[in-house]
Amino acid sequence: GAGVSQTPSNKVTEKGKYVELRCDPISGHTALYWYRQSLGQGPEFLIYFQGTGAADDSGLPNDRFFAVRPEGSVSTLKIQRTERGDSAVYLCASSLDPSYEQYFGPGTRLTVT
Amino acid sequence: KQEVTQIPAALSVPEGENLVLNCSFTDSAIYNLQWFRQDPGKGLTSLLLIQSSQREQTSGRLNASLDKSSGRSTLYIAASQPGDSATYLCAVKDDYKLSFGAGTTVTVRA
């Protein structure tokens, strides 16, 4: 079956602009996660959704970052007033429920110039 | 806060040698531990998942051990091949979130 998909695969934006990153989880997976991977580092947790609600958003770096999952399936990570330090690969994962294995998408590479 | 460390950061071996990759974590109250492979510019491919109650897990040439009490895991790759060249990441799971190490970048020379 289809895995986790993320769009776009690459995004280049200017400092100060707004961006949206999309994640399509595996069908039927109730749990969805966003991670951020900076160059040379492992992924870092950003936010976890159980269904439509954000169960844990403690990893979001500041209030410029926001994520939604309005129908409990597709999720969008939104970044306002982008900064060069936001440049990274943003990874999305989903799982059947929190106790099950997480499956990762290919990521969106965000470059802020 | 869970801290995950991977040593060494990079490793270069000739083809055919066995690989030993180390991972340590600070909080032993984990749900499971997972090893991933990441090729340059690509996403994460899960290799092995070890539940906290297990001591090891095997898949083909890969074997991973887990010593939860000492906060350590080791990934063994037997008879390495050039196609094994990649970055290997370990991650520990507590409740729902994964905490990752920075990875070990492996180069297998033909």
Backbone of each chain as ProteinMPNN parsed JSONL, in Angstrom:
{"seq_chain_A": "GAGVSQTPSNKVTEKGKYVELRCDPISGHTALYWYRQSLGQGPEFLIYFQGTGAADDSGLPNDRFFAVRPEGSVSTLKIQRTERGDSAVYLCASSLDPSYEQYFGPGTRLTVT", "coords_chain_A": {"N_chain_A": [[0.818, -1.194, 0.0], [0.229, 2.402, -0.096], [2.743, 4.567, 1.154], [3.809, 6.996, 3.622], [3.41, 10.232, 2.427], [4.914, 13.317, 1.381], [4.667, 16.729, 0.607], [5.821, 19.938, -0.618], [8.673, 18.236, -2.162], [10.945, 19.683, -2.148], [11.561, 22.991, -1.06], [12.168, 26.301, -1.617], [12.515, 29.386, -0.157], [12.196, 32.895, 0.557], [13.675, 34.746, 3.202], [11.504, 35.703, 5.787], [9.153, 35.059, 4.517], [6.054, 33.119, 4.308], [5.432, 29.639, 4.769], [4.012, 26.466, 3.861], [3.932, 23.091, 4.689], [3.119, 19.854, 3.639], [1.676, 16.777, 4.792], [0.775, 13.493, 4.056], [-0.526, 10.893, 5.694], [-0.238, 7.304, 6.243], [-3.096, 5.507, 5.302], [-5.623, 5.183, 7.71], [-3.987, 5.404, 9.881], [-3.858, 6.72, 13.05], [-2.152, 8.245, 14.546], [0.142, 10.907, 14.136], [3.209, 12.451, 13.356], [5.582, 15.135, 13.462], [8.925, 15.843, 12.616], [12.121, 17.494, 12.733], [15.063, 17.755, 10.861], [18.225, 18.886, 11.056], [21.225, 19.731, 9.261], [23.592, 17.166, 9.438], [22.659, 16.244, 11.846], [20.533, 14.216, 13.988], [16.999, 13.542, 13.525], [14.686, 15.769, 15.164], [12.058, 15.878, 17.466], [8.986, 17.519, 16.828], [6.071, 17.813, 16.938], [3.127, 16.002, 17.918], [0.255, 14.386, 16.811], [-2.809, 13.026, 17.823], [-5.353, 11.681, 16.279], [-7.37, 14.402, 15.499], [-6.367, 16.291, 17.195], [-3.602, 18.101, 18.659], [-1.547, 16.37, 20.579], [0.862, 16.711, 21.818], [2.847, 19.385, 21.587], [5.302, 20.233, 22.289], [7.797, 20.312, 21.11], [7.855, 22.262, 19.16], [9.664, 25.02, 18.012], [9.14, 27.784, 18.411], [6.585, 30.408, 18.429], [6.221, 30.892, 15.767], [5.85, 28.643, 14.42], [3.368, 26.32, 13.496], [0.952, 23.718, 13.484], [-1.56, 21.742, 11.872], [-4.295, 19.403, 11.777], [-6.935, 18.921, 10.57], [-8.977, 17.026, 9.834], [-8.165, 14.691, 10.865], [-6.481, 13.28, 9.231], [-4.68, 14.216, 6.741], [-1.952, 16.417, 7.393], [-0.756, 19.732, 8.014], [2.125, 21.611, 8.257], [2.932, 24.759, 9.332], [4.844, 27.62, 8.791], [5.604, 30.771, 9.837], [6.958, 33.978, 8.857], [9.617, 33.162, 7.978], [12.958, 32.171, 8.871], [16.521, 32.067, 8.297], [17.615, 30.099, 9.86], [15.626, 28.222, 9.965], [15.987, 26.509, 7.944], [16.105, 23.207, 6.931], [15.475, 19.633, 6.909], [12.218, 18.569, 6.92], [10.479, 16.108, 8.448], [7.832, 13.78, 8.289], [5.884, 11.414, 10.075], [3.844, 8.494, 10.558], [1.68, 6.401, 12.543], [-0.137, 3.43, 13.466], [-1.281, 3.529, 16.002], [-0.119, 5.254, 18.974], [1.514, 3.311, 20.198], [2.539, 1.726, 18.262], [4.877, 1.013, 15.533], [6.54, 3.743, 13.917], [6.204, 5.123, 10.696], [8.072, 6.654, 8.224], [7.925, 9.521, 6.064], [9.381, 10.796, 2.949], [10.343, 13.313, 3.423], [10.541, 16.954, 3.466], [12.642, 19.226, 2.048], [13.554, 22.231, 3.249], [14.681, 25.368, 2.33], [15.785, 28.436, 3.329], [16.421, 31.518, 2.064]], "CA_chain_A": [[0.0, 0.0, 0.0], [0.952, 3.66, -0.156], [3.394, 4.977, 2.384], [3.623, 8.396, 3.991], [3.905, 11.128, 1.385], [5.102, 14.704, 1.798], [4.825, 17.69, -0.484], [6.68, 19.556, -1.74], [9.893, 17.541, -1.751], [11.894, 20.77, -1.92], [10.952, 24.308, -1.016], [13.093, 27.401, -1.408], [11.752, 30.589, 0.122], [12.992, 34.017, 1.043], [13.531, 35.111, 4.619], [10.323, 36.502, 6.072], [7.962, 34.528, 3.856], [5.255, 32.078, 4.963], [5.433, 28.38, 4.025], [3.192, 25.358, 4.341], [4.437, 21.772, 4.316], [1.994, 18.933, 3.758], [1.955, 15.372, 5.058], [-0.322, 12.538, 3.889], [-0.114, 9.68, 6.407], [-0.787, 6.035, 5.782], [-4.524, 5.451, 5.576], [-6.0, 4.467, 8.92], [-3.084, 5.715, 10.997], [-4.437, 7.794, 13.85], [-1.089, 9.068, 15.122], [0.98, 11.58, 13.143], [4.326, 13.144, 14.012], [6.504, 15.949, 12.669], [10.286, 15.961, 13.124], [12.976, 18.372, 11.922], [16.444, 17.269, 10.828], [19.222, 19.844, 10.576], [22.367, 19.082, 8.611], [24.533, 16.486, 10.319], [22.017, 15.891, 13.114], [19.386, 13.327, 13.913], [15.714, 14.254, 13.586], [14.198, 16.216, 16.469], [10.6, 15.881, 17.568], [8.301, 18.815, 16.838], [4.679, 17.769, 17.377], [2.454, 14.718, 17.777], [-1.2, 14.429, 16.745], [-3.619, 11.825, 17.978], [-6.583, 12.126, 15.649], [-7.34, 15.794, 15.039], [-5.775, 17.174, 18.191], [-2.176, 18.054, 18.951], [-1.397, 15.83, 21.926], [2.119, 17.206, 22.365], [3.515, 20.318, 20.66], [6.411, 20.774, 23.069], [8.996, 20.437, 20.296], [7.815, 23.419, 18.258], [10.691, 25.918, 18.54], [8.582, 29.086, 18.828], [5.207, 30.593, 17.961], [6.133, 31.033, 14.299], [5.532, 27.304, 13.922], [2.034, 25.855, 13.863], [0.55, 22.57, 12.665], [-2.972, 21.375, 11.986], [-4.723, 18.117, 11.209], [-8.357, 19.198, 10.806], [-9.873, 15.898, 9.658], [-7.533, 13.493, 11.405], [-5.695, 12.555, 8.221], [-3.614, 15.096, 6.246], [-1.491, 17.459, 8.313], [0.018, 20.811, 7.422], [3.019, 22.36, 9.148], [2.952, 26.126, 8.831], [5.922, 28.421, 9.363], [5.462, 32.191, 9.512], [8.158, 34.828, 8.947], [10.725, 32.212, 7.991], [14.317, 32.634, 9.124], [17.511, 31.164, 7.681], [17.796, 28.978, 10.784], [14.566, 27.233, 9.773], [16.409, 25.604, 6.866], [16.254, 21.85, 7.454], [14.549, 18.667, 6.318], [11.069, 18.34, 7.799], [10.022, 14.727, 8.26], [6.54, 13.402, 8.855], [5.727, 9.981, 10.305], [2.535, 8.114, 11.081], [1.596, 5.053, 13.106], [-1.507, 2.968, 13.678], [-1.539, 4.272, 17.228], [1.185, 5.647, 19.523], [2.346, 2.196, 20.631], [3.025, 1.011, 17.087], [6.028, 1.549, 14.823], [6.326, 4.928, 13.092], [6.658, 5.027, 9.312], [8.475, 8.003, 7.835], [7.878, 9.999, 4.697], [10.696, 11.142, 2.385], [10.775, 14.61, 3.929], [10.563, 18.184, 2.669], [13.848, 20.013, 2.308], [13.245, 23.66, 3.243], [15.826, 26.265, 2.282], [15.396, 29.836, 3.482], [17.546, 32.329, 1.565]], "C_chain_A": [[0.85, 1.242, 0.0], [1.549, 3.969, 1.206], [3.034, 6.404, 2.729], [4.176, 9.267, 2.855], [3.966, 12.548, 1.904], [5.298, 15.575, 0.567], [5.014, 19.089, 0.066], [7.898, 18.778, -1.254], [10.992, 18.562, -1.44], [11.148, 22.094, -1.937], [12.037, 25.33, -0.725], [12.261, 28.66, -1.221], [12.672, 31.677, 0.637], [12.704, 34.254, 2.521], [12.318, 36.026, 4.784], [9.034, 35.989, 5.457], [7.295, 33.443, 4.703], [5.31, 30.808, 4.112], [4.507, 27.37, 4.688], [3.782, 24.058, 3.808], [3.331, 20.762, 4.603], [2.453, 17.51, 3.995], [0.681, 14.557, 4.876], [0.076, 11.23, 4.566], [-0.663, 8.426, 5.733], [-2.256, 5.962, 6.207], [-4.814, 4.624, 6.828], [-5.104, 4.726, 10.114], [-3.622, 6.923, 11.764], [-3.38, 8.74, 14.411], [-0.213, 9.636, 14.018], [1.998, 12.441, 13.866], [5.081, 13.994, 12.981], [7.853, 15.996, 13.399], [11.052, 16.924, 12.2], [14.406, 17.86, 12.016], [17.349, 18.332, 10.223], [20.425, 19.071, 10.067], [23.304, 18.45, 9.637], [23.962, 16.059, 11.66], [20.951, 14.826, 12.899], [18.095, 14.13, 13.946], [15.343, 14.619, 15.02], [12.684, 16.342, 16.425], [10.053, 17.308, 17.589], [6.924, 18.713, 17.484], [4.088, 16.403, 17.081], [0.943, 14.95, 17.812], [-1.772, 13.045, 17.023], [-5.007, 12.214, 17.46], [-6.419, 13.563, 15.168], [-6.594, 16.717, 15.977], [-4.29, 16.991, 18.373], [-2.008, 17.609, 20.398], [-0.129, 16.347, 22.606], [2.776, 18.092, 21.322], [4.757, 20.929, 21.307], [7.694, 20.963, 22.256], [8.985, 21.602, 19.316], [8.729, 24.496, 18.817], [10.169, 27.267, 19.018], [7.209, 29.273, 18.178], [5.112, 30.908, 16.474], [5.725, 29.716, 13.654], [4.153, 26.886, 14.422], [1.679, 24.681, 12.967], [-0.903, 22.245, 12.918], [-3.197, 20.016, 11.357], [-6.248, 18.078, 11.332], [-9.295, 17.998, 10.682], [-9.25, 14.588, 10.129], [-6.77, 12.673, 10.395], [-4.518, 13.426, 7.801], [-3.258, 16.133, 7.306], [-0.684, 18.493, 7.536], [0.832, 21.477, 8.507], [3.193, 23.747, 8.541], [4.05, 26.902, 9.547], [5.76, 29.852, 8.884], [6.814, 32.887, 9.617], [9.423, 33.963, 9.005], [12.067, 32.903, 8.198], [15.292, 31.615, 8.529], [17.746, 29.938, 8.559], [16.708, 27.929, 10.692], [14.921, 26.234, 8.672], [16.75, 24.241, 7.458], [15.399, 20.92, 6.603], [13.454, 18.412, 7.336], [10.47, 16.982, 7.448], [8.68, 14.525, 8.938], [6.519, 11.888, 9.024], [4.307, 9.714, 10.776], [2.612, 6.703, 11.646], [0.138, 4.723, 13.386], [-2.078, 3.574, 14.971], [-0.185, 4.495, 17.887], [2.078, 4.481, 19.92], [2.958, 1.427, 19.467], [4.196, 1.739, 16.434], [5.639, 2.757, 13.987], [6.941, 4.707, 11.712], [6.882, 6.447, 8.803], [8.252, 8.271, 6.355], [9.262, 10.404, 4.23], [11.203, 12.511, 2.827], [10.592, 15.738, 2.932], [11.811, 18.942, 3.055], [13.496, 21.48, 2.159], [14.538, 24.458, 3.276], [15.317, 27.693, 2.344], [16.594, 30.704, 3.103], [17.498, 33.756, 2.109]], "O_chain_A": [[2.075, 1.152, 0.088], [0.965, 3.684, 2.252], [2.074, 6.96, 2.196], [5.292, 9.044, 2.385], [3.174, 12.943, 2.76], [5.996, 15.208, -0.379], [4.441, 19.421, 1.104], [8.124, 18.676, -0.048], [11.849, 18.334, -0.586], [10.223, 22.292, -2.725], [12.738, 25.241, 0.283], [11.396, 28.963, -2.044], [13.784, 31.41, 1.093], [11.605, 33.985, 3.005], [12.13, 36.983, 4.034], [7.946, 36.428, 5.828], [7.869, 32.925, 5.661], [5.245, 30.878, 2.885], [4.256, 27.413, 5.892], [4.093, 23.945, 2.623], [2.692, 20.798, 5.654], [3.483, 17.081, 3.474], [-0.359, 14.872, 5.454], [0.941, 10.521, 4.052], [-1.444, 8.494, 4.784], [-2.605, 6.314, 7.333], [-4.312, 3.51, 6.983], [-5.419, 4.318, 11.232], [-3.815, 8.001, 11.202], [-3.673, 9.896, 14.717], [0.137, 8.929, 13.072], [1.684, 13.082, 14.869], [5.201, 13.631, 11.811], [7.916, 16.163, 14.617], [10.675, 17.133, 11.047], [14.903, 17.567, 13.104], [17.257, 18.642, 9.036], [20.617, 17.902, 10.403], [23.75, 19.106, 10.578], [24.694, 15.567, 12.52], [20.524, 14.57, 11.772], [18.103, 15.29, 14.358], [15.641, 13.885, 15.962], [12.114, 16.851, 15.46], [10.583, 18.184, 18.273], [6.627, 19.419, 18.448], [4.484, 15.73, 16.129], [0.419, 15.612, 18.708], [-1.278, 12.034, 16.522], [-5.738, 12.966, 18.104], [-5.436, 13.893, 14.505], [-6.224, 17.824, 15.586], [-3.769, 15.881, 18.259], [-2.287, 18.366, 21.328], [-0.062, 16.411, 23.834], [3.216, 17.604, 20.281], [5.205, 22.008, 20.918], [8.584, 21.702, 22.676], [10.01, 21.897, 18.702], [8.595, 24.86, 19.986], [10.724, 27.834, 19.959], [6.732, 28.394, 17.461], [4.017, 31.167, 15.973], [5.31, 29.678, 12.496], [3.811, 27.067, 15.591], [2.072, 24.656, 11.8], [-1.419, 22.438, 14.019], [-2.415, 19.544, 10.532], [-6.79, 17.292, 12.108], [-10.319, 17.957, 11.364], [-9.754, 13.507, 9.825], [-6.442, 11.514, 10.646], [-3.464, 13.383, 8.436], [-4.121, 16.654, 8.013], [-0.023, 18.18, 6.545], [0.302, 21.862, 9.549], [3.559, 23.882, 7.373], [4.165, 26.841, 10.771], [5.776, 30.122, 7.683], [7.697, 32.455, 10.358], [10.193, 34.031, 9.963], [12.287, 34.037, 7.773], [14.938, 30.46, 8.289], [18.043, 28.857, 8.049], [16.84, 26.852, 11.274], [14.232, 25.23, 8.493], [17.574, 24.132, 8.366], [14.693, 21.359, 5.696], [13.736, 18.075, 8.486], [10.024, 16.741, 6.326], [8.433, 15.04, 10.029], [7.078, 11.162, 8.201], [3.647, 10.597, 11.324], [3.485, 5.915, 11.281], [-0.704, 5.61, 13.523], [-3.208, 4.059, 15.005], [0.817, 3.97, 17.401], [3.297, 4.645, 19.975], [3.811, 0.564, 19.676], [4.475, 2.902, 16.727], [4.55, 2.802, 13.415], [8.044, 4.178, 11.581], [6.021, 7.318, 8.926], [8.371, 7.381, 5.513], [10.217, 10.366, 5.006], [12.374, 12.832, 2.623], [10.501, 15.518, 1.724], [12.026, 19.264, 4.223], [13.173, 21.93, 1.06], [15.386, 24.249, 4.143], [14.513, 28.11, 1.51], [17.647, 30.636, 3.736], [18.367, 34.567, 1.79]]}, "seq_chain_B": "KQEVTQIPAALSVPEGENLVLNCSFTDSAIYNLQWFRQDPGKGLTSLLLIQSSQREQTSGRLNASLDKSSGRSTLYIAASQPGDSATYLCAVKDDYKLSFGAGTTVTVRA", "coords_chain_B": {"N_chain_B": [[15.373, 14.834, 30.173], [15.665, 12.793, 27.354], [18.779, 11.721, 26.128], [20.589, 10.78, 23.324], [23.354, 9.098, 22.106], [25.689, 8.466, 19.561], [28.394, 6.509, 18.644], [31.106, 5.423, 16.599], [31.202, 8.744, 15.027], [31.757, 8.577, 12.375], [32.782, 6.043, 10.062], [35.005, 3.982, 8.289], [35.484, 1.211, 6.308], [37.023, -1.701, 4.773], [35.5, -3.634, 2.188], [33.711, -6.517, 3.189], [34.471, -6.63, 5.819], [33.236, -6.831, 9.216], [30.779, -4.705, 10.679], [30.436, -2.591, 13.509], [28.29, -0.737, 15.299], [27.593, 1.722, 17.686], [25.267, 2.741, 20.199], [24.073, 4.852, 22.717], [21.968, 5.677, 25.499], [20.352, 7.909, 27.821], [18.146, 7.665, 29.56], [16.66, 4.915, 30.846], [14.036, 4.142, 30.748], [12.498, 3.185, 28.393], [10.334, 2.541, 25.576], [10.761, 1.161, 23.189], [13.526, 0.467, 20.928], [14.951, 1.601, 17.941], [16.607, 1.007, 14.877], [17.691, 2.871, 12.1], [18.287, 3.409, 8.614], [19.768, 5.883, 6.576], [20.057, 7.239, 3.464], [22.007, 9.571, 1.499], [20.293, 12.625, 1.224], [17.839, 11.42, 1.404], [14.889, 9.852, 2.913], [14.085, 8.105, 6.013], [14.824, 4.705, 6.529], [13.531, 1.987, 8.124], [15.336, -0.419, 9.923], [15.66, -2.331, 12.055], [13.67, -3.118, 14.88], [13.592, -3.143, 18.325], [11.873, -4.331, 21.014], [11.378, -3.155, 24.391], [11.455, -5.276, 26.124], [12.932, -7.164, 24.882], [16.13, -8.692, 24.021], [17.624, -8.841, 21.755], [17.541, -8.505, 18.136], [17.194, -9.787, 14.881], [17.918, -9.562, 11.398], [18.554, -10.875, 8.46], [21.772, -10.023, 7.473], [22.003, -8.306, 9.549], [22.17, -7.566, 13.008], [20.888, -6.583, 16.07], [21.479, -5.578, 19.373], [20.199, -5.059, 22.692], [20.706, -3.506, 25.745], [19.005, -2.562, 28.178], [19.256, -1.755, 30.823], [21.815, -0.748, 31.076], [21.694, 1.197, 29.232], [22.355, 0.888, 26.468], [22.83, 0.034, 23.002], [23.759, -2.051, 20.294], [24.524, -2.25, 16.899], [25.177, -4.729, 14.619], [26.661, -5.397, 11.543], [27.138, -7.853, 9.328], [29.786, -9.007, 7.209], [30.313, -6.68, 5.409], [29.183, -4.634, 2.635], [29.698, -2.543, -0.294], [27.218, -1.366, -0.836], [26.169, -0.995, 1.668], [26.953, 1.409, 2.538], [26.067, 4.322, 4.123], [24.191, 6.499, 6.35], [23.628, 5.586, 9.655], [21.124, 5.566, 12.01], [20.139, 5.576, 15.407], [17.235, 5.312, 17.447], [15.294, 6.01, 20.308], [12.254, 5.201, 21.886], [9.89, 6.765, 23.895], [6.878, 6.417, 25.293], [5.515, 7.884, 22.979], [7.062, 9.581, 21.37], [10.036, 9.725, 19.326], [13.468, 9.774, 20.12], [16.41, 10.719, 18.677], [19.787, 9.698, 17.848], [22.734, 11.339, 16.527], [23.763, 9.912, 14.481], [25.794, 7.479, 12.674], [28.046, 7.658, 10.127], [28.712, 5.524, 7.568], [31.189, 4.181, 5.488], [31.858, 1.867, 3.068], [34.511, 0.462, 1.566], [35.272, -0.622, -1.676]], "CA_chain_B": [[15.261, 14.733, 28.722], [16.446, 11.685, 26.799], [19.914, 12.049, 25.267], [21.039, 9.604, 22.581], [24.685, 9.345, 21.561], [26.188, 7.405, 18.681], [29.84, 6.503, 18.463], [31.733, 6.679, 16.201], [30.41, 9.583, 14.133], [32.016, 8.104, 11.02], [33.493, 4.77, 10.043], [35.344, 3.55, 6.939], [36.015, -0.147, 6.376], [37.064, -2.389, 3.486], [34.423, -4.593, 1.931], [33.868, -7.827, 3.806], [34.632, -6.519, 7.273], [32.023, -6.677, 10.016], [30.586, -3.363, 11.22], [29.877, -2.508, 14.854], [27.844, 0.634, 15.543], [27.16, 1.829, 19.069], [24.265, 3.736, 20.565], [23.806, 4.889, 24.158], [20.877, 6.595, 25.864], [20.492, 8.275, 29.221], [16.981, 7.271, 30.342], [16.38, 3.511, 30.49], [12.587, 3.911, 30.691], [12.116, 3.303, 26.991], [9.315, 1.626, 25.078], [11.517, 0.327, 22.261], [14.661, 1.106, 20.263], [14.877, 1.331, 16.513], [17.736, 1.398, 14.034], [17.297, 3.337, 10.777], [19.3, 3.743, 7.615], [19.436, 7.078, 5.787], [20.95, 7.524, 2.346], [22.107, 11.025, 1.304], [19.144, 13.308, 0.638], [16.656, 10.56, 1.436], [14.222, 9.687, 4.199], [14.552, 7.066, 6.927], [14.381, 3.326, 6.304], [13.646, 1.22, 9.357], [16.094, -1.671, 9.777], [15.307, -3.254, 13.131], [13.005, -2.549, 16.048], [13.718, -4.022, 19.483], [11.013, -3.952, 22.13], [12.15, -2.998, 25.629], [11.549, -6.58, 26.796], [13.796, -8.044, 24.098], [17.559, -8.464, 24.155], [18.201, -8.669, 20.429], [16.681, -8.689, 16.978], [18.044, -10.12, 13.731], [17.319, -9.562, 10.061], [19.608, -11.113, 7.479], [23.131, -9.757, 7.961], [21.93, -7.326, 10.635], [21.796, -8.016, 14.345], [20.938, -5.49, 17.036], [21.301, -5.972, 20.766], [19.726, -4.005, 23.576], [20.899, -3.653, 27.174], [18.258, -1.397, 28.646], [19.718, -1.31, 32.142], [23.03, 0.068, 30.921], [21.411, 2.237, 28.252], [23.182, 0.677, 25.289], [22.452, -0.855, 21.918], [24.799, -2.221, 19.289], [24.105, -2.799, 15.603], [26.226, -5.462, 13.928], [26.396, -5.708, 10.146], [28.134, -8.852, 8.942], [30.291, -9.064, 5.824], [29.84, -5.425, 4.807], [29.23, -4.457, 1.186], [29.631, -1.118, -0.647], [25.826, -0.916, -0.741], [25.849, -0.689, 3.06], [27.389, 2.783, 2.809], [24.913, 5.153, 4.462], [24.2, 6.926, 7.744], [22.788, 4.73, 10.485], [20.6, 6.312, 13.15], [19.335, 4.847, 16.375], [16.206, 6.14, 18.066], [14.58, 5.374, 21.406], [10.883, 5.668, 21.97], [9.243, 6.793, 25.202], [5.448, 6.633, 25.071], [5.16, 8.068, 21.575], [8.038, 10.295, 20.554], [11.358, 9.151, 19.129], [14.652, 10.614, 20.324], [17.425, 10.188, 17.772], [21.172, 10.083, 17.882], [23.171, 12.108, 15.354], [24.065, 8.969, 13.417], [27.135, 7.062, 12.292], [28.161, 7.589, 8.665], [29.528, 4.365, 7.221], [31.682, 4.035, 4.118], [32.441, 0.554, 2.817], [35.383, 0.609, 0.395], [35.326, -1.824, -2.526]], "C_chain_B": [[16.172, 13.618, 28.224], [17.558, 12.205, 25.896], [20.417, 10.758, 24.639], [22.358, 9.942, 21.891], [25.109, 8.167, 20.699], [27.679, 7.586, 18.44], [30.217, 5.276, 17.637], [30.809, 7.517, 15.311], [30.575, 9.143, 12.69], [32.916, 6.88, 11.086], [33.762, 4.397, 8.587], [36.015, 2.185, 7.037], [36.13, -0.719, 4.977], [35.924, -3.395, 3.388], [34.728, -5.936, 2.584], [34.045, -7.776, 5.311], [33.285, -6.409, 7.955], [31.98, -5.265, 10.608], [29.973, -3.445, 12.61], [29.565, -1.045, 15.138], [27.223, 0.697, 16.934], [26.174, 2.972, 19.294], [24.078, 3.685, 22.071], [22.722, 5.927, 24.439], [20.858, 6.768, 27.374], [19.339, 7.785, 30.099], [16.56, 5.866, 29.921], [14.884, 3.188, 30.402], [12.078, 4.093, 29.262], [11.075, 2.262, 26.631], [9.931, 0.64, 24.095], [12.684, 1.126, 21.695], [14.647, 0.668, 18.811], [16.148, 1.797, 15.829], [17.211, 1.729, 12.641], [18.527, 3.485, 9.901], [18.821, 4.972, 6.861], [20.493, 7.265, 4.712], [20.939, 9.035, 2.094], [20.885, 11.615, 0.619], [17.859, 12.523, 0.665], [16.041, 10.509, 2.828], [14.808, 8.534, 4.986], [13.961, 5.711, 6.55], [14.591, 2.548, 7.591], [14.348, -0.103, 9.09], [15.633, -2.711, 10.795], [14.619, -2.479, 14.245], [13.09, -3.569, 17.173], [12.795, -3.5, 20.57], [11.845, -3.922, 23.413], [12.341, -4.325, 26.365], [12.488, -7.551, 26.077], [15.263, -7.696, 24.312], [18.22, -8.257, 22.797], [17.166, -8.941, 19.351], [17.593, -8.887, 15.78], [17.239, -10.045, 12.454], [18.442, -9.706, 9.061], [20.989, -10.922, 8.066], [23.16, -8.789, 9.151], [21.493, -7.985, 11.939], [21.924, -6.829, 15.286], [20.68, -6.035, 18.431], [20.847, -4.771, 21.574], [20.004, -4.389, 25.019], [20.261, -2.424, 27.818], [18.822, -0.856, 29.951], [20.965, -0.449, 32.048], [22.846, 1.159, 29.876], [22.23, 2.107, 26.983], [22.523, -0.248, 24.281], [23.602, -0.902, 20.922], [24.182, -2.829, 18.038], [25.316, -3.444, 14.95], [25.779, -5.704, 12.494], [27.509, -6.635, 9.685], [28.522, -8.706, 7.48], [29.84, -7.85, 5.018], [30.074, -5.382, 3.291], [29.193, -2.965, 0.878], [28.215, -0.548, -0.556], [25.372, -0.629, 0.675], [26.265, 0.73, 3.431], [26.17, 3.686, 2.963], [25.142, 5.699, 5.864], [23.194, 6.079, 8.504], [22.417, 5.508, 11.751], [19.915, 5.365, 14.121], [18.377, 5.829, 17.031], [15.54, 5.35, 19.181], [13.218, 6.024, 21.526], [10.418, 5.633, 23.421], [7.81, 7.245, 24.99], [5.112, 6.769, 23.587], [6.245, 8.74, 20.756], [9.368, 9.555, 20.493], [12.421, 10.2, 19.413], [15.796, 9.959, 19.571], [18.832, 10.586, 18.2], [21.515, 10.834, 16.594], [23.596, 11.213, 14.206], [25.537, 8.62, 13.291], [27.151, 6.923, 10.777], [29.178, 6.522, 8.299], [29.913, 4.41, 5.747], [32.33, 2.665, 4.005], [33.201, 0.631, 1.499], [35.463, -0.718, -0.37], [36.764, -2.316, -2.709]], "O_chain_B": [[17.327, 13.524, 28.639], [17.317, 13.024, 25.009], [20.644, 9.766, 25.332], [22.464, 10.944, 21.184], [24.908, 7.01, 21.069], [28.149, 8.667, 18.084], [29.719, 4.185, 17.916], [29.752, 7.044, 14.893], [29.668, 9.304, 11.874], [33.695, 6.701, 12.022], [32.867, 4.481, 7.745], [36.998, 2.02, 7.76], [35.416, -0.282, 4.075], [35.455, -3.928, 4.393], [35.857, -6.424, 2.535], [33.798, -8.763, 6.003], [32.31, -5.953, 7.357], [33.008, -4.706, 10.988], [29.096, -4.271, 12.861], [30.47, -0.214, 15.208], [26.429, -0.164, 17.312], [26.252, 4.022, 18.657], [23.94, 2.605, 22.645], [22.58, 6.916, 23.72], [21.292, 5.887, 28.116], [19.55, 7.515, 31.282], [16.153, 5.65, 28.779], [14.511, 2.079, 30.02], [11.331, 5.025, 28.963], [10.949, 1.232, 27.294], [9.664, -0.56, 24.153], [12.81, 2.322, 21.955], [14.367, -0.489, 18.496], [16.697, 2.849, 16.16], [16.408, 0.991, 12.07], [19.646, 3.66, 10.383], [17.639, 5.102, 6.543], [21.676, 7.429, 5.01], [19.968, 9.709, 2.438], [20.487, 11.153, -0.451], [16.883, 12.908, 0.021], [16.591, 11.047, 3.79], [15.891, 8.041, 4.672], [12.765, 5.586, 6.288], [15.713, 2.463, 8.091], [14.004, -0.821, 8.151], [15.263, -3.829, 10.436], [14.953, -1.324, 14.513], [12.707, -4.725, 16.998], [12.921, -2.352, 20.998], [12.882, -4.578, 23.509], [13.285, -4.476, 27.14], [12.8, -8.623, 26.595], [15.607, -6.587, 24.719], [19.246, -7.585, 22.693], [16.098, -9.506, 19.59], [18.635, -8.242, 15.669], [16.061, -10.401, 12.41], [19.202, -8.764, 8.835], [21.349, -11.578, 9.044], [24.227, -8.496, 9.691], [20.595, -8.826, 11.975], [22.949, -6.148, 15.299], [19.78, -6.848, 18.641], [21.078, -3.621, 21.198], [19.597, -5.458, 25.474], [20.902, -1.385, 27.978], [18.862, 0.356, 30.163], [21.154, 0.471, 32.843], [23.751, 1.964, 29.658], [22.746, 3.101, 26.472], [21.779, -1.166, 24.628], [24.322, 0.079, 20.734], [23.42, -3.794, 18.107], [26.347, -2.802, 14.749], [24.661, -6.16, 12.251], [28.679, -6.251, 9.654], [27.71, -8.336, 6.632], [29.076, -7.978, 4.061], [31.003, -5.987, 2.755], [28.708, -2.186, 1.698], [28.039, 0.627, -0.234], [24.292, -0.071, 0.872], [25.958, 1.198, 4.528], [25.348, 3.802, 2.054], [26.157, 5.404, 6.495], [22.063, 5.879, 8.061], [23.279, 6.03, 12.458], [19.194, 4.457, 13.707], [18.669, 7.019, 17.153], [15.253, 4.163, 19.023], [13.05, 7.222, 21.301], [10.532, 4.61, 24.096], [7.577, 8.368, 24.542], [4.497, 5.877, 23.003], [6.342, 8.494, 19.553], [9.777, 8.872, 21.432], [12.3, 11.356, 19.007], [16.115, 8.792, 19.795], [19.054, 11.63, 18.812], [20.687, 10.947, 15.69], [23.774, 11.683, 13.082], [26.411, 9.363, 13.739], [26.367, 6.163, 10.209], [30.349, 6.604, 8.669], [29.075, 4.646, 4.877], [33.247, 2.342, 4.761], [32.606, 0.841, 0.442], [35.69, -1.78, 0.21], [36.993, -3.314, -3.392]]}, "name": "protein", "num_of_chains": 2, "seq": "GAGVSQTPSNKVTEKGKYVELRCDPISGHTALYWYRQSLGQGPEFLIYFQGTGAADDSGLPNDRFFAVRPEGSVSTLKIQRTERGDSAVYLCASSLDPSYEQYFGPGTRLTVTKQEVTQIPAALSVPEGENLVLNCSFTDSAIYNLQWFRQDPGKGLTSLLLIQSSQREQTSGRLNASLDKSSGRSTLYIAASQPGDSATYLCAVKDDYKLSFGAGTTVTVRA"}
